[in-house]
Amino acid sequence: MIVSLLEEFSVIEVHNPKNIEHQGTKYKFWYGDPDAPILFKEGKIQGENWAELVASELARKIGLPAAEYFPAIYKEKKGVVTPSFVSRTQRLVTGNELFSRLNSTYADVSFWKRKDYKLATSLVILESMYGHNDEFITLHPLLRPAEIFVGYLIFDFLIANQDRHDENWGLLRGENQLSLAPTYDHASSLACREPLDKRLERLKTKDKNYTIEFFLGRSITPFHGLDSKRLKNSDVLAYCFKHYSFAAEFWAKKIMSVSDDFLISVLDIFPHDWMSEIEKEFTLKMLQINRGHILEYL
């Protein structure tokens, strides 16, 4: 399997699906070696495929622990493939399971309506796991698990990810080991579902209430604040810098090292039948705007 799209845009042909994956809303299945399975995931729309791929390249560039994604096709259906980050001796414990241990009725409503799904509680859970009896294997020598998760949240702001719900992060439990899982599932980022005509209008408009910047300012997350109101991505960013300043600055500086030339090189990789020129232009502008807002905290 290729290491990076920057080496070449090579589409992997997938054959012989084995186990259908029922978690989530997309058609996906596992295939390959049972000891090192690979997941194929078909985007509901084409944008979900390139969003996942762009996010993967950006995470790799800044050194964020992240699942890797590569372009793929199965029976003429475009999608992405990702090698499993869960070994045969591990189990993924997602956030909803962790929250359910605190409140037995937590999962009785759909995850978008779970007002107990609070940002502060998520970070407290990760802080408490650091002192767990199991050995907590950290993903970075300088950072605690909660501080690595802060990196996921700041990355979410950069790519305008609105899908950090309680099944889109978790812990890896192995024999006498516990670790934070890498960040995964970024298919709802980068405004990938915005229609082309609206993208073009936002790129050209002089109406300040229809600009890309205004559009991004409305980006909302599944997290709730202490007042049980949904938090915007900008609220989450501010919280990270206020309560986890060291980690927030660490990851923000990593993001600042990503140049426009690198962003353009990633977007230019995609053939037109995977990502249009309007989508590339819009995505570049988005990333530049959000990177600028992160810079304001440094």
ABEGO torsion letter per residue (X at the ends): XBABAAABBBBBBBBGBABBBABEABBBBBBEBAABBBBBBBBABAAAAAAAAAAAAAAAAAGBBBBBBBBBBBGGBBBBBBBBABBAABBBBBAAAAAAAABAAAAABBAAABAABBAAAAAAAAAAAAABABBBBBABAABBAAAAAAAAAAAAAAAGBAABBAAABEBBBBBGBBBBBBBBGAAABGGAABBAAAAAAAAABABAAABAAAAAAABBBABBBAAGBBBBAAAAAAAAAAABAAAAAAAAAAAAABBAAAAAAAAAABBAAABBAAAAAAAAAAAAAAAAAAAAAX
